[in-house]
């Protein structure tokens, strides 16, 4: 029987009077810490449990005293020692700074987190407090110049961006869950030792079971020319290039209709759940049948769930009179049918003949690794501002779009939240341009990109 999982600890740190206790109370939504307008009120470490089912978060929040007592007497020295002991036990540190005042002790404390052997391994989220108005979000350059990577503008007293703070905690905290899991999923996640999970999806008779068998080296799934032989999801674990991968061959997805049997509806729901629980997906096509309307629906489902995927064109060996232009021409027909596929990696193979299976798995492992990409807020803001300047007025109407601040909140999909001057000023062609730039710079081909715009002026 497995031991009970340790609840992660998040510590709020910073010098005196930057608003740590106010933030502590705001995140708990109840008044536990004493908050006053003069420094040094909190003299001990306060801890409380935070449960946020919406974001799948469960952690212990700790409010530490101001870590800037210059000449500690015996009592204060004990307080400091206790506070730093608490910080060293943390899984994540929320380092609070004041927008209006950065002192020399802020710099010394930041330096301690960068150099102290006990603290360097702890992820740090720097929060700039007292950002009470949207235009204040532009005044973060001085903090970027300090070399801070993860910066979040908040107002503890005004509760601005506190939901975003919880999203960032879920993103940066290794043990945080992005959503509430079912009991079955929880069991899988706590017992699984695989590097990642891979789902094979596609229309019936595209060759999903043949591909699974080719990867396993033995007949794990029933293979038949009759469409829809696999009625349930079949999974197994393989080791490839040192990576342990759980592979699931889903039931063939069929168009739902009023006359659909209960069994078909069950297969559809099972497939959807398998996609939700997978890390990477292979969308398998039949080369002889091409990309149909229901393949569009599958891609739509993958996009909606934010799953990294590649397109594998099976039965390529059955294409007659192939030449050097065959694959290029096939790609062009796919792009004309569905332009979104230009952003997806495509490979041809033959599951039956085991052709290019190895190459497909190399691409899958690469995709799984790239799908975990985290970009610091400082780099993202620098890149986005440069691209906005490059776009100039070519993507705008009479009112110029302006980005105030952006940050990443998930890896799969690659989800960015952009705080902007006005949502309506950001037209679809500008968002497409930004997505293209992100894909190129951060090698995100095959990884869905989600841009969420937020503004106080709708």
N, C-alpha and C positions, 0 to 999 in steps of 0.2 A: 504494500500500500504506500502511495507516494506521500511525502511529507507536505504539510500545509504551506502554500506559497506565502512568502514574506510580502507584506504590504509595503510598497515603495514610499520613500520619504522625500518630501520636497521642502527645502528650507528657504525662507525669505531672508536675505542678508542685505547689508548696506550700512552706511554711516548713520549717525543719529539724525532724527527729524526729517527723513526723506519720505515717510509715509508707510513704513513697513506694517505697523499695527493696523492702520486704516485698510491696507490691502488685505491683510489677514482676515479682518472682520468682513470685508466686502466679499471675499471668496467663500467664506463660511455662511454669509447672509445672516449672521447674528453677532452680537457684540460680546466677545470674550476678552479681547485685549483692551487695555486702557489706552485711549488715544487722547493726547493733549498736545498743545501747540508749542511745547518747549521740550528740548532734547533730554534723553536719558530716562524717560518714564519706564520703558520696558527693561527690567533688570534681570529677567530670567527667560528661559526658553519655554514658550507656550506651544503645545501640540494639540491638534484636533484632527479627527478623521473627516475626509471629504469624499462624498459619494455623489457622482454625477452620471446616472444611467444613460442620459442622452448622448454623452460623449464616451461612454464606456469607461469612465475613470473611477478609480478607487485608490486613494493615497492618503498618507498622513502629512498634514501641512504644519510646518514649524515656523514660529515667529521668533527670530533671535533679537537680542538687544543690539543697539548700535555698536558696530565694531570699530569705534574710533576713540576709545578712551586713551588719551595720550600719556598720562602719568598715572597708571593704575595703582591704587592702594591695595591692600591685601584683599578686601572684599571685592573690588572691581576686577582684580586680577583673576579671582576665582570665577567671576561671572564671564569674563572673556574666555577663559580656558574651557568652561562648560559650553559656551557658544560655539567655539571652534571644534570642540569634540562632536557637537551636534552636526555641524556642517560637514565634517569628515565622514559621517555616516550617511549622508544624503545621496539619493539617486539622481537628483536634479537640484540645481540652485537657481532661484530667482533673485537676481542681483538688482536692487532698486537704486536708481539714480534720480536726481532732481533736474528737470528741464532747465530751471532758472539759475541753478548754482552747481558747478562742478568744482570741488575743492581738491587740494593736494592729497588729502587723505583718500578721496575716491580713487585717485590714480595709484596710490600705494596699495590700496586694498585690491584693486584690479590686478596689479603686479603680483601680489601674493597668490592669487588664484592661478596665475600663469606659471609661477615658478615653484610653489610649494609641492613637494612630491605627493603629499596626501590629497591635495586638491586638484591637481592637474588632470586627473582622470574623470572628474565629475563634470558632466555637461552643464554649461551656464547659459541661462537666458537673461540677457540684460534688458530690464524694463525701465524706460524713461517715464517717470511719474510727473503728474501735474500738466499733462498735455490735454488741456481742457477744451480746446477748439480745433476743428479740422485743419485750419491753416498752420497750427503749431506742429503738425506732422511733417512739415517741410523743414523744420529747424533741427534736423538730426545730424547734419553734416559734421558738426564738432564731435559727435559721439562716434561716427564712422572713422574720423581721423584719429581717434584713440585706438583704432585697430580692433574694435568690438565687432564680432561676427553676427551674433543673433541679437537684434535690437527690436524692441516692441514698444511703441508709444501708448501709454495708458493714462487714465485718470482714476485713481483709486476712490477718491471722494465723489467724483461724478460718474463712476462706474463705466467710463468709456473704454471700449475694447476689452472688457473683462471676459466676455464669451470667446473672443479671439485668443486671449491668454490661455484659456482652458484648451482650446484647439491646439495651440503651440505646445502646451504641456503634453497633450496626447501624442503629438508628433515627435517630440524630443525625448520623452520618457520611454526607455526601451521596453518596459513591462506594461505600458498603457495599451489598452485595446481601443480601436477606433469605433467599435460599435458593440452593443450588448450581444453576446453569443448565446445560442441555444445550448442546452445541456450536452447534446451530442457533439456540437462543434467544440465546446469547452474541453470535452474528453479527448477529441482529436488533437487540439492545440497543445494540451498539457502532456500528452503521451508521445506525440510525434517527434522523431529525431531526424526527419528528412531535411535536406537543404532547401527544397521548395517543392510545391505540388504543381503538376501539369495536367490540364484537361484537354482532351481531344474532342472537338465538337464539329458538327456538320450535318448535312442532310442525310437521310437514310441511304445506305448503299454507296456512300462516298469512299468507303474503305477504312473506316475508323478501327474496326476490330482487327483487320489485316495489319494495320500500322502498329497497333498495340502488340500483336503477336510477333511482328518483326523486331520490335524493340525488346521484347522479353526473350525471344529466342525459342519460345514454345507456344503451343496453342492455349493461350489464357482465355480468349474470348471465342465464341462461336462465329465462324465465318461462313456466310452463305450469300448467294446471288439474290435471294429474296430480300427486298427492302424491309428494313425495320426488324431484323432478326434479334438485335440486342434491345431488349425491353427495359433493362435496368442498367445502372451505371456499374461498370466493372473496373476495379482498380488493383494495382500491384505496385511494388517498389523495385526500381532498378538502380544500379550504380553505373554512372557514365562519367569518364574523366575525373574520377574521385568524388563526384557529386552524387548524393543519395536522393533520388527523385521519386515521388509518388505520382504515378500516372493513372489517370482515370479515363476510360473510354465510355462516353456517355451514350445513353439511349438516343437513337436517331430523332432529331427534332422534326416534327411534322406540323403543318399549318393547323391551328386550332379551328374547329368549326362547331356548329350546334349539334352536328351528328357525330362528333368525335366520341370514341369509346372512352370510358373512364380510365382504361389502361393507357391510352394515348395521352390523356391529360396528365396522368401520373408521371409518364415518361418526360413530358415537357417540363413539369415542375421540378422533377429530379435533376434534369439537365441544368435548369436555371440555378438550382441550389449548388450543383457541382461547380458551375462557373463562378458563383459568388465565393465559394470556399477555395478556389484555386489561386495560385500566384501568377501563373502564366498559362496562356491558352494557344493551342494550335487549331486554327480553323481549316478544316480539310475540304478541298473541292475535288469534284470528279472532273478531270481534264476534258472528258468527252461531252459532259453536260454543261460546263461553263458556270458562270456566276448568275444565279437566278434571283427572283424577287425574295425568296425566303432566305437566301444567303445575305441579302441586305438586312433582313430582320435579325439574323444572327449577329452581324456586325453591329447593328443598333443596340442589341442586348449587351454585347461586349463593351461598347462605348459607354452605355448607361451605367454598367457596373464598374467602369474604369479599369478594365483588365488589359494588361499588356498582351499582345497576340501577334502571331505571324500567320501568313496565308501559305498553306502547303497544297500544291496542285498535284493530286495523286493520279495514278494511271497514265503518267506521261509516256511510258513505254508503248502505250496503245495508240498514240498519235502517229499517223502515217505521214511519210514524205517529209520528215523534219529536216530543217537546215539551220544554219547559223542565225537566221532571222526569226525562227519559229517562236522562241521564247519572247523576244522583243515585241513581235506582233501580237502575241497572246496578252502580254502586259498592257499594250495600248488598248486592246479591246476591253480589258478589265477596267482601265482608267476611264474610258469613255462611258462604261456602264455605271461606274461608281467612283468619282474623282477622289474620294477620301482614301482610296487604296494607295494613292501615291505616297502616303505617309506610313505605309505598312511594308515590312519586308516580305518578299515573295520567293518561294523556292519550289522547283518542280521535283517530283520524286516518283518512285514506284514502290509501294509497300510490298506488293507481291514479289517483285524481283529484288527487293532490298537495295534499291538504288538511291543514293544520296541521303540515306537515313542518318548516317554519321554526321554529315554536314548540317542536316536539320537540327540534330541535337546540340551541335556546337552553337548554332544560332540561338537555340532555346536557352541554353545556359548563359550566353552573353546577354540575352534579353532580360533574363531573371536578375542578373547582376546590375544591369543598367536601370532596371525598374526600382532599385533601392536608392537612387541618387537623391542626395539632399544638398541643396544649395543655400549658402548663408544669406541672410537678409541683406547684408552689406553688399555682397556681389550682385544679388538680384536687382537691388535698387540702382546700382551703378549701370548694369546692363540695360534695364528697362528704360532708364532715363536717356541713355545713348540712343536706343532704338526709337524712342519717342521723338528725339531731336532729328534723327535721320528721316523719320516719316514726315516731319514738318507739317505743312498744311495740306499735303496731298491726300490724306485720309480724313480730313475734317471738313465740317461745313463752316458756317460763319463763326461759330463759337469754338475756340481751340480746346481740344481735350488735354487735360493735365493730370498726370499721376502724382499723387502726394506721397504714397508709401506702398510697398508690396511685401508680401511674405509667403513662404511655403507652409502648407498645413498638412499635406499628405504626399506620399510617394507614388501610390498606385490607386487612382490616377495621380499624375503630377499636377497637384492642385495649388494654384496661387490665388491669394486674395489681394486685390488691388483697390486701394483707397484712392478715389478720383474726385475731381472737382464736380463732375456731373455725369451720371451714368449714360444719359442720352447722347452725350458728345462722343462716346466710344462706339463707333459704327462697326458692323460686322467685318468690313474689309480691314480695318485697323487691327481688330482682334486676331484675324487670320494672319496678318503680317507678323504680329507679336508671337503667335504660336509657331510660325515658320522659323523665326529667329531663335526661339527657345530650342526647337528641334535640332537646328543646325549647330548651335553653340554647345549644347549639353548632351548631344548624341541621344535624343529621345525618340528616334524612329521606332514605331510600333508601340509606344507608350502614350495612352490618352492624356491630353493636356486639358485641364479645366481652369478657365479664368473666371473668377467670381468678382464682380465689381460691387463696391460698396461706396456710398456717399451719403452725407447728411442732407444733400440737396438731391432729391429724386429726379 
